[in-house]
Amino acid sequence: MVDYHAANNQNQQYSSGGSQMYMEQENDWDRDLLLDPAWEKQQRKTFTAWCNSHLRKAGTQIENIEEDFRDGLKLMLLLEVISGERLPKPERGKMRVHKINNVNKALDFIASKGVKLVSIGAEETSAKEGLLLWCQRKTAPYKNVNVQNFHISWKDGLAFNALIHRHRPELIDYEKLRKDDPVTNLNNAFEVAEKYLDIPKMLDAEDIVGTLRPDEKAIMTYVSCFYHAFSGAQKAETAANRICKVLAVNQENEHLMEDYEKLASDLLEWIRRTIPWLENRAPEKTMAEMQQKLEDFRDYRRVHKPPKVQEKCQLEINFNTLQTKLRLSNRPAFMPSEGRMVSDINSAWHNLEGAEKGYEEWLLNEIRRLERLDHLAEKFRQKATIHESWTAGKESMLTQKDYETASLSEVKALLKKHEAFESDLAAHQDRVEQIAAIAQELNELDYYDAPSVNARCQKICEQWDLLGSLTQSRRESLERTEKQLESIDGLYLEYAKRAAPFNNWMEGAMEDLQDMFIVHNIEEIQGLITAHEQFKSTLPEANKERESIQAIQAEVQKIARYNGIKLSGNNPYTSITPESIDSKWDKVQQLVPQRDKALQEELGRQQSNDHLRRQFANQANVIGPWIQNKMEEIGRISIEMNGTLEDQLTHLRQYEQSIIEYKPKIDQLEGDYQLIQEALIFDNKYTAYTMEHLRVGWEQLLTTIARTINEIENQILTRDAKGISQEQLHEYRASFNHFDKKRTGMMDSDDFRALLISTGNSLGDAEFARIMGIVDPNNSGAVTFQAFIDFMSRETTDTDTADQVIASFKILAGDKNYITAEELRRELPPDQAEYCIARMAPYSGPDAVPGALDYMSFSTALYGESDL
């Protein structure tokens, strides 16, 4: 490495003390040179080499200046190569006059360019000083190099090597050079220059070292070749840098486009796969299966959907950032593939949320339906079991012929007993109708086990019809023999008449006490508790009736014992025995506290549910207004102009962090909502907010703050890229806010036209249509503030153009209309060179060579329509 500090210190020493010594010797050296025969030889050699460095471009060279330039032909050719212009046609004759005329034509051309051939004028002195200053600047960092002139300063060869190393460090190992070995140093520099820089060797190292004071003009000529070689390289480097910058922008934009396409495609595919799942309304047969569906839906809302909300938000941010970068780099707007526009994604997302909302409503309704079905099915089984228990043996009883051999009193007793049975049968008619009605409702609600329910119901109904027919038949048989029967014991009859309704009351009470119930709020359970308390209040009176009925039976026993009557068996008028009445009464007494317990447990559950409602409502009534307030604050922040853009961005990010820190409250609310759903709570009178509304509000809040931050970031990009001052941005924002009547951050075309007019633009319809095409390329009918400042900066700021890129490629191609892969790989970094080679079309012009590439169409395409 070059020791810059040591070299600078040394150069300062040379400049202060050395320059005076050189100036004192200058005049003495000039006089000595004129007397030195080696000087003329060196002059000839240097000038000959310089001439040949140009003439070889025309395929020729000279050996002797006086002889080869005598006829003026090669002198004219040399001037044409140097100037790039055509001289007058030379005379080809061999006479002296022809040669003189050719030389005069060359001299006249030189004179026409303002070049003086005698003495040293101010122009030549200025050029000499400029070249010397260039050498000093380029060699300043190198040790042992102090360029003060074009003779002594170059004798050790280090200055030549320093010039090469400064521009092409890979060609020279400067640290290995020694000041005390000038011949090696000079030969190294001359050989490298000839081999790699296309600078012919004009001097011999021995001539320079062996001369007290090397020829100044020879050294200047040689050094000027280095200057031109490196200045051309600088020009090519500048052109390559411009191309690299343009290609880097294009590659970055293409990468962003590909990222957008992939992210959009993945998100749309997820939506496409999710919507059919949400639209599937195939019901399950059991509550457990539907509960699992609800749990799957909760996982979707809490686990699967939130990352997709973030992806959708990031997709919009990426799209806006990309469009801003394209506008800033004077590229056309990005148009995603068909079906992948932001509007397409928003539409698909809208469909997803519609299906989602419908799916959740369907799930809850289906759970309610299955809950009611299970309740009805259990109620059907309970009532059917009680009825079947009651009908057991009735068919056999109605078909027996006991009255044929019975006494008159027994027949009358059978008839009375039959009347009591008919009364009992009529009382059971309502139960059969209830069973049939429940079965019908189960069928209408598509109960999964409806076939077995229907079969059982049909059997009950058929049996009931048979009992009715048998009852009628037995009555007719008994009535035919009634005339032959005596009156029966009144007490038996009274017992039977009072026992039957009391027995029915007890059976109804037992059925009611065992009846299942389902309630959804405190009011409903309190109604059941009130009804139960009313029932319990009738028990004392019912007990009196039971004791009275039992007293009748006791009276019968007493009379029989008193009169010595031997009873033949049970009451002939009823099958209801005192023992069965007592048994059922005991059963009622057992069921009452059980019913009390069940009702109290349900009351506790409903009180717990009410607590869950209040707990959810207390949070929801805070979170809902908080979200709305934050949305309004973000809207105000986005249109206010407090501080610089960086201040606004910092404020917004702090604001975003405060919102993110609120997330645990949302999660807590989600947990409370899950408890509500698990408790099958479907209403909440304490709040108007639903979890669905709050979820959507929260997602919109996160999306809005992220989008607002992205807008400020894009404004900073625009400001920095276009050089817009903070005052200009404030002026743009103030003007935009003035015409943004609805304070939405965007405006329609009429308001935008008024805004443009206020900024001093005189607009016709055609010009306004052109501007709308720029600020609203998707024809959404709305203009955002970002689009407005992009337009204002685009109209007032220069950007790189296709013509500039073409000019840069032309430099790299050596002024040709085409460029080769070899040239691209030589001048550009590898990845950008291959990028160009892969995309450039073959050049087909008349001057085309094999492998020629068309850089003009490529440059134009960079600023044309995108392929993506």
WOSUL-V893926 format. One record per backbone hydrogen bond with DSSP energy under -0.5 kcal/mol. CO is the residue of the C=O (numbers start at 1). NH is the residue of the N-H. Records with the same first field share a line. If there is no record, write none. Layout:
CO->NH ; NH
This chain:
2->4
3->7
4->8
5->9
6->10
7->11
8->12
9->13
10->14
11->15
12->16
13->17 ; 18
14->18 ; 19
17->21
18->22
19->23
20->24
21->25
22->26
23->27
25->29
26->30
27->31
28->32
29->33
30->34
31->35
32->35
33->36
35->37
36->39 ; 40
37->41
38->42
39->43
40->44
41->45
42->46
43->47
44->48
45->49
46->50
47->51
48->52
49->53
50->54
51->54 ; 55
52->56
54->57
55->58 ; 60
56->59
64->68
65->69
67->70
68->74
69->72
72->76
73->77
74->78
75->79
76->80
77->81
78->82
79->83
80->84
95->99
96->100
97->101
98->102
99->103
100->104
101->105
102->106
103->107
104->108
105->109
106->110
107->111
108->112
109->113
110->113 ; 115
111->114
114->116
121->125
122->126
123->127
124->128
125->129
126->130
127->131
128->132
129->133
130->134
131->135
132->136
133->137
134->138
135->139
136->140
139->142
142->145
146->148
151->154
152->155
154->157
157->161
158->162
159->163
160->164
161->165
162->166
163->167
164->168
168->171 ; 172
169->172
172->174
173->176
174->177
178->181
181->185
182->186
183->187
184->188
185->189
186->190
187->191
188->192
189->193
190->194
191->195
192->196 ; 197
193->197 ; 199
198->200
200->202
204->208
205->209
206->210
208->211
215->219
216->220
217->221
218->222
219->223
220->224
221->225
222->225 ; 226
223->227
224->228
225->229
226->230
227->231
228->232
229->233
230->234
231->235
232->236
233->237
234->238
235->239
236->240
237->241
238->242
239->243
240->244
241->245
242->246
243->247
244->248
245->249
246->250
247->251
248->252
249->253
250->254
251->255
252->256
253->257
254->258
255->259
256->260
257->261
258->262
259->263
260->264
261->265
262->266
263->267
264->268
265->269
266->270
267->271
268->272
269->273
270->274
271->275
272->276
273->277
274->278
275->279
276->280
279->281
281->283
286->290
287->291
288->292
289->293
290->294
291->295
292->296
293->297
294->298
295->299
296->300
297->301
298->302
299->303 ; 304
300->305
303->307
304->308
305->308 ; 309
306->310
307->311
308->312
309->313
310->314
311->315
312->316
313->317
314->318
315->319
316->320
317->321
318->322
319->323
320->324
321->325
322->326
323->327
324->328
325->329
326->331
327->330
334->336
337->340
341->345
342->346
343->347
344->348
345->349
346->350
347->351
348->352
349->353
350->354
351->355
352->356
353->357
354->358
355->359
356->360
357->361
358->362
359->363
360->364
361->365
362->366
363->367
364->368
365->369
366->370
367->371
368->372
369->373
370->374
371->375
372->376
373->377
374->378
375->379
376->380
377->381
378->382
379->383
380->384
381->385
382->386
383->387
384->388
385->389
386->390
387->391
388->392
391->394 ; 395
393->397
394->398
395->399
396->400
397->400
401->404
402->405
407->411
408->412
409->413
410->414
411->415
412->416
413->417
414->418
415->419
416->420
417->421
418->422
419->423
420->424
421->425
422->426
423->427
424->428
425->429
426->429 ; 430
428->432
429->433
430->434
431->435
432->436
433->437
434->438
435->439
436->440
437->441
438->442
439->443
440->444
441->445
442->447
443->446
447->450
449->453
450->454
451->455
452->456
453->457
454->458
455->459
456->460
457->461
458->462
459->463
460->464
461->465
462->466
463->467
464->468
465->469
466->470
467->471
468->472
469->473
470->474
471->475
472->476
473->477
474->478
475->479
476->480
477->481
478->481 ; 482
479->483
481->484
482->485
489->493
490->494
491->495
492->496
493->497
494->498
495->499
496->500
497->501
498->502
499->503
500->504
501->505
502->506
503->507
504->508
505->509
506->510
507->511
508->512
509->513
510->514
511->515
512->515
521->525
522->526
523->527
524->528
525->529
526->530
527->531
528->532
529->533
530->534
531->535
532->536
533->537
534->538
535->538
536->539
538->542
539->543
540->544
541->545
542->546
543->547
544->548
545->549
546->550
547->551
548->552
549->553
550->554
551->555
552->556
553->557
554->558
555->559
556->560
557->561
558->562
559->563
560->564 ; 565
565->567
571->574
575->577
577->581
578->582
579->583
580->584
581->585
582->586
583->587
584->588
585->589
586->590
587->591
588->592
589->593
590->594
591->595
592->596
593->597
594->598
595->599
596->600
597->601
598->602
599->603
600->604
601->605
602->606
603->607
604->608
605->609
606->610
607->611
608->612
609->613
610->614
611->615
612->616
613->617
614->618
615->619
616->620
617->621
619->622 ; 623
620->624
622->626
623->627
624->628
625->629
626->630
627->631
628->632
629->633
630->634
631->635
632->636
633->637
634->638
635->639
636->639 ; 640
637->640
641->643
644->648
645->649
646->650
647->651
648->652
649->653
650->654
651->655
652->656
653->657
654->658
655->659
656->660
657->661
659->662
660->663
662->665 ; 666
663->667
664->668
665->669
666->670
667->671
668->672
669->673
670->674
671->675
672->676
673->677
674->678
675->679
676->681
677->680
680->682
684->687
690->694
691->695
692->696
693->697
694->698
695->699
696->700
697->701
698->702
699->703
700->704
701->705
702->706
703->707
704->708
705->709
706->710
707->711
708->712
709->713
710->714
711->715
712->716
713->717
714->718
715->719
716->720
717->721
718->722
719->723 ; 724
725->729
726->730
727->731
728->732
729->733
730->734
731->735
732->736
733->737
734->738
735->739
736->740
739->741
740->743
745->785
747->783
748->752
749->753
750->754
751->755
752->756
753->757
754->758
755->759
756->759 ; 761
757->760
761->763
764->768
765->769
766->770
767->771
768->772
769->773
770->774
771->774 ; 775
772->776
774->777
776->779
783->747
784->788
785->789
786->790
787->791
788->792
789->793
790->794
791->795
792->796
793->797
801->805
802->806
803->807
804->808
805->809
806->810
807->811
808->812
809->813
810->815
811->814
813->816
819->853
820->824
821->825
822->826
823->827
824->828
829->833
830->834
831->835
832->836
833->837
834->838
835->839
836->839 ; 840
841->854
845->848
849->852
852->843
853->819 ; 855
854->841 ; 858
855->859
856->860
857->861
858->862
859->863
860->863
861->864
864->332
